[in-house]
Amino acid sequence: LSRGEAIDTVYDCLTTGYNISQLAQAQLESTRQSAEQAQELVAPRHTSFSFMDVANILKVATESAGHRVDEGFCQDMEDRLTQMQDVENSGRVKLSDFYAHQLDSSDGDFQQFQQRPEYLRQVGALDESDPAAPSIIIPNFLLMQGHCLNVSSYYDLCCIDLCE
Protein backbone atom coordinates (compact mmCIF):
# COMPACT_ATOMS: atom_id res chain seq x y z
CA LEU A 1 0.00 0.00 0.00
CA SER A 2 1.05 3.59 -0.57
CA ARG A 3 1.21 6.06 2.32
CA GLY A 4 -2.20 7.49 1.40
CA GLU A 5 -3.75 4.04 1.17
CA ALA A 6 -2.25 3.05 4.53
CA ILE A 7 -3.62 6.22 6.19
CA ASP A 8 -7.03 5.67 4.58
CA THR A 9 -7.08 2.06 5.80
CA VAL A 10 -6.25 3.08 9.37
CA TYR A 11 -8.81 5.91 9.22
CA ASP A 12 -11.46 3.49 7.95
CA CYS A 13 -10.69 1.07 10.77
CA LEU A 14 -10.92 3.84 13.37
CA THR A 15 -14.29 5.04 12.07
CA THR A 16 -15.90 1.64 11.35
CA GLY A 17 -19.14 1.26 13.25
CA TYR A 18 -19.84 5.01 13.33
CA ASN A 19 -22.50 6.83 11.42
CA ILE A 20 -19.91 9.25 10.05
CA SER A 21 -22.59 11.76 9.06
CA GLN A 22 -23.29 12.26 12.79
CA LEU A 23 -19.68 12.99 13.74
CA ALA A 24 -18.37 16.52 13.96
CA GLN A 25 -15.84 17.52 11.33
CA ALA A 26 -13.31 18.17 14.11
CA GLN A 27 -13.68 14.54 15.28
CA LEU A 28 -13.05 13.25 11.78
CA GLU A 29 -10.03 15.52 11.31
CA SER A 30 -8.65 14.49 14.70
CA THR A 31 -9.03 10.83 13.73
CA ARG A 32 -7.19 11.37 10.45
CA GLN A 33 -4.44 13.30 12.29
CA SER A 34 -4.10 10.39 14.73
CA ALA A 35 -3.60 8.03 11.79
CA GLU A 36 -1.03 10.33 10.18
CA GLN A 37 0.89 10.86 13.43
CA ALA A 38 0.89 7.13 14.15
CA GLN A 39 2.26 6.46 10.66
CA GLU A 40 5.07 8.95 11.25
CA LEU A 41 5.87 7.30 14.57
CA VAL A 42 5.75 3.67 13.35
CA ALA A 43 7.18 3.97 9.86
CA PRO A 44 8.50 7.49 9.25
CA ARG A 45 10.45 6.82 6.05
CA HIS A 46 8.27 4.16 4.46
CA THR A 47 6.78 4.76 1.04
CA SER A 48 5.02 1.40 0.88
CA PHE A 49 3.33 -0.46 3.71
CA SER A 50 2.73 -4.12 4.52
CA PHE A 51 -0.25 -5.48 6.41
CA MET A 52 1.88 -5.57 9.59
CA ASP A 53 2.90 -1.92 9.10
CA VAL A 54 -0.76 -0.91 8.85
CA ALA A 55 -1.66 -3.07 11.87
CA ASN A 56 1.07 -1.38 13.94
CA ILE A 57 -0.06 2.08 12.79
CA LEU A 58 -3.65 1.21 13.76
CA LYS A 59 -2.50 0.02 17.19
CA VAL A 60 -0.60 3.27 17.88
CA ALA A 61 -3.48 5.43 16.55
CA THR A 62 -6.00 3.58 18.74
CA GLU A 63 -3.82 4.00 21.84
CA SER A 64 -3.46 7.69 21.03
CA ALA A 65 -7.23 8.09 20.77
CA GLY A 66 -7.63 6.32 24.12
CA HIS A 67 -5.18 8.67 25.79
CA ARG A 68 -7.02 11.70 24.40
CA VAL A 69 -10.29 10.39 25.85
CA ASP A 70 -8.63 9.67 29.19
CA GLU A 71 -6.90 13.05 29.34
CA GLY A 72 -10.09 14.91 28.46
CA PHE A 73 -13.33 13.28 29.57
CA CYS A 74 -11.90 11.12 32.35
CA GLN A 75 -9.59 13.75 33.79
CA ASP A 76 -12.40 16.32 33.84
CA MET A 77 -14.66 13.92 35.71
CA GLU A 78 -11.88 12.99 38.15
CA ASP A 79 -11.10 16.67 38.80
CA ARG A 80 -14.75 17.42 39.55
CA LEU A 81 -15.06 14.48 41.93
CA THR A 82 -11.77 15.28 43.65
CA GLN A 83 -12.94 18.84 44.27
CA MET A 84 -16.08 17.46 45.95
CA GLN A 85 -14.20 15.29 48.48
CA ASP A 86 -15.23 16.14 52.02
CA VAL A 87 -11.87 14.94 53.37
CA GLU A 88 -8.84 15.72 51.20
CA ASN A 89 -7.31 12.64 49.54
CA SER A 90 -10.02 10.35 50.90
CA GLY A 91 -10.96 9.13 47.44
CA ARG A 92 -14.60 9.44 48.47
CA VAL A 93 -17.43 11.90 47.84
CA LYS A 94 -20.52 11.96 50.04
CA LEU A 95 -23.48 10.70 48.05
CA SER A 96 -25.45 13.82 49.03
CA ASP A 97 -22.67 16.06 47.65
CA PHE A 98 -22.51 13.93 44.51
CA TYR A 99 -26.19 14.53 43.77
CA ALA A 100 -26.11 18.15 44.94
CA HIS A 101 -23.36 18.87 42.41
CA GLN A 102 -25.63 17.62 39.61
CA LEU A 103 -28.43 19.92 40.78
CA ASP A 104 -26.16 22.94 41.25
CA SER A 105 -24.19 22.43 38.04
CA SER A 106 -24.74 25.10 35.42
CA ASP A 107 -22.77 22.93 33.00
CA GLY A 108 -25.67 21.28 31.20
CA ASP A 109 -23.55 18.85 29.21
CA PHE A 110 -22.00 17.28 32.31
CA GLN A 111 -24.56 14.63 33.17
CA GLN A 112 -22.29 12.03 34.80
CA PHE A 113 -23.49 12.45 38.38
CA GLN A 114 -26.99 11.05 38.22
CA GLN A 115 -26.62 7.28 38.68
CA ARG A 116 -29.01 5.70 41.16
CA PRO A 117 -27.62 4.26 44.42
CA GLU A 118 -28.72 0.75 43.42
CA TYR A 119 -26.60 0.91 40.30
CA LEU A 120 -23.62 2.43 42.12
CA ARG A 121 -23.86 -0.36 44.71
CA GLN A 122 -24.06 -3.03 42.00
CA VAL A 123 -20.89 -1.79 40.24
CA GLY A 124 -18.93 -1.36 43.48
CA ALA A 125 -18.79 2.44 43.42
CA LEU A 126 -20.88 3.01 46.57
CA ASP A 127 -19.31 2.84 50.04
CA GLU A 128 -21.98 2.16 52.64
CA SER A 129 -19.65 1.37 55.54
CA ASP A 130 -21.24 4.38 57.28
CA PRO A 131 -24.97 3.94 56.56
CA ALA A 132 -25.66 7.51 57.72
CA ALA A 133 -23.25 8.94 55.13
CA PRO A 134 -22.86 6.72 52.06
CA SER A 135 -20.20 7.88 49.64
CA ILE A 136 -18.92 7.41 46.11
CA ILE A 137 -15.56 5.62 45.74
CA ILE A 138 -13.90 7.84 43.13
CA PRO A 139 -11.62 5.27 41.40
CA ASN A 140 -14.43 2.70 41.18
CA PHE A 141 -16.81 5.33 39.82
CA LEU A 142 -14.33 6.42 37.15
CA LEU A 143 -13.77 2.85 35.98
CA MET A 144 -17.45 1.96 35.62
CA GLN A 145 -18.31 0.39 32.27
CA GLY A 146 -21.00 3.05 31.90
CA HIS A 147 -18.31 5.69 31.42
CA CYS A 148 -16.70 3.91 28.50
CA LEU A 149 -17.26 5.54 25.15
CA ASN A 150 -18.53 3.15 22.51
CA VAL A 151 -16.36 4.36 19.66
CA SER A 152 -16.93 1.53 17.22
CA SER A 153 -18.58 -1.83 16.93
CA TYR A 154 -15.20 -3.40 17.80
CA TYR A 155 -14.05 -1.66 20.98
CA ASP A 156 -14.85 0.90 23.67
CA LEU A 157 -12.58 3.59 25.11
CA CYS A 158 -12.57 3.60 28.89
CA CYS A 159 -10.80 5.62 31.56
CA ILE A 160 -7.31 4.32 32.26
CA ASP A 161 -6.86 2.59 35.62
CA LEU A 162 -3.90 4.46 37.12
CA CYS A 163 -3.40 1.65 39.65
CA GLU A 164 -2.50 -0.85 36.91
C-alpha positions in Angstrom: 0.0 0.0 0.0 1.1 3.6 -0.6 1.2 6.1 2.3 -2.2 7.5 1.4 -3.8 4.0 1.2 -2.2 3.1 4.5 -3.6 6.2 6.2 -7.0 5.7 4.6 -7.1 2.1 5.8 -6.3 3.1 9.4 -8.8 5.9 9.2 -11.5 3.5 7.9 -10.7 1.1 10.8 -10.9 3.8 13.4 -14.3 5.0 12.1 -15.9 1.6 11.3 -19.1 1.3 13.2 -19.8 5.0 13.3 -22.5 6.8 11.4 -19.9 9.2 10.1 -22.6 11.8 9.1 -23.3 12.3 12.8 -19.7 13.0 13.7 -18.4 16.5 14.0 -15.8 17.5 11.3 -13.3 18.2 14.1 -13.7 14.5 15.3 -13.0 13.2 11.8 -10.0 15.5 11.3 -8.6 14.5 14.7 -9.0 10.8 13.7 -7.2 11.4 10.4 -4.4 13.3 12.3 -4.1 10.4 14.7 -3.6 8.0 11.8 -1.0 10.3 10.2 0.9 10.9 13.4 0.9 7.1 14.1 2.3 6.5 10.7 5.1 9.0 11.3 5.9 7.3 14.6 5.8 3.7 13.3 7.2 4.0 9.9 8.5 7.5 9.2 10.4 6.8 6.0 8.3 4.2 4.5 6.8 4.8 1.0 5.0 1.4 0.9 3.3 -0.5 3.7 2.7 -4.1 4.5 -0.2 -5.5 6.4 1.9 -5.6 9.6 2.9 -1.9 9.1 -0.8 -0.9 8.8 -1.7 -3.1 11.9 1.1 -1.4 13.9 -0.1 2.1 12.8 -3.6 1.2 13.8 -2.5 0.0 17.2 -0.6 3.3 17.9 -3.5 5.4 16.6 -6.0 3.6 18.7 -3.8 4.0 21.8 -3.5 7.7 21.0 -7.2 8.1 20.8 -7.6 6.3 24.1 -5.2 8.7 25.8 -7.0 11.7 24.4 -10.3 10.4 25.8 -8.6 9.7 29.2 -6.9 13.1 29.3 -10.1 14.9 28.5 -13.3 13.3 29.6 -11.9 11.1 32.4 -9.6 13.8 33.8 -12.4 16.3 33.8 -14.7 13.9 35.7 -11.9 13.0 38.2 -11.1 16.7 38.8 -14.8 17.4 39.5 -15.1 14.5 41.9 -11.8 15.3 43.7 -12.9 18.8 44.3 -16.1 17.5 45.9 -14.2 15.3 48.5 -15.2 16.1 52.0 -11.9 14.9 53.4 -8.8 15.7 51.2 -7.3 12.6 49.5 -10.0 10.3 50.9 -11.0 9.1 47.4 -14.6 9.4 48.5 -17.4 11.9 47.8 -20.5 12.0 50.0 -23.5 10.7 48.1 -25.5 13.8 49.0 -22.7 16.1 47.6 -22.5 13.9 44.5 -26.2 14.5 43.8 -26.1 18.2 44.9 -23.4 18.9 42.4 -25.6 17.6 39.6 -28.4 19.9 40.8 -26.2 22.9 41.2 -24.2 22.4 38.0 -24.7 25.1 35.4 -22.8 22.9 33.0 -25.7 21.3 31.2 -23.5 18.9 29.2 -22.0 17.3 32.3 -24.6 14.6 33.2 -22.3 12.0 34.8 -23.5 12.4 38.4 -27.0 11.0 38.2 -26.6 7.3 38.7 -29.0 5.7 41.2 -27.6 4.3 44.4 -28.7 0.7 43.4 -26.6 0.9 40.3 -23.6 2.4 42.1 -23.9 -0.4 44.7 -24.1 -3.0 42.0 -20.9 -1.8 40.2 -18.9 -1.4 43.5 -18.8 2.4 43.4 -20.9 3.0 46.6 -19.3 2.8 50.0 -22.0 2.2 52.6 -19.6 1.4 55.5 -21.2 4.4 57.3 -25.0 3.9 56.6 -25.7 7.5 57.7 -23.3 8.9 55.1 -22.9 6.7 52.1 -20.2 7.9 49.6 -18.9 7.4 46.1 -15.6 5.6 45.7 -13.9 7.8 43.1 -11.6 5.3 41.4 -14.4 2.7 41.2 -16.8 5.3 39.8 -14.3 6.4 37.1 -13.8 2.8 36.0 -17.5 2.0 35.6 -18.3 0.4 32.3 -21.0 3.0 31.9 -18.3 5.7 31.4 -16.7 3.9 28.5 -17.3 5.5 25.1 -18.5 3.1 22.5 -16.4 4.4 19.7 -16.9 1.5 17.2 -18.6 -1.8 16.9 -15.2 -3.4 17.8 -14.1 -1.7 21.0 -14.8 0.9 23.7 -12.6 3.6 25.1 -12.6 3.6 28.9 -10.8 5.6 31.6 -7.3 4.3 32.3 -6.9 2.6 35.6 -3.9 4.5 37.1 -3.4 1.6 39.6 -2.5 -0.9 36.9 
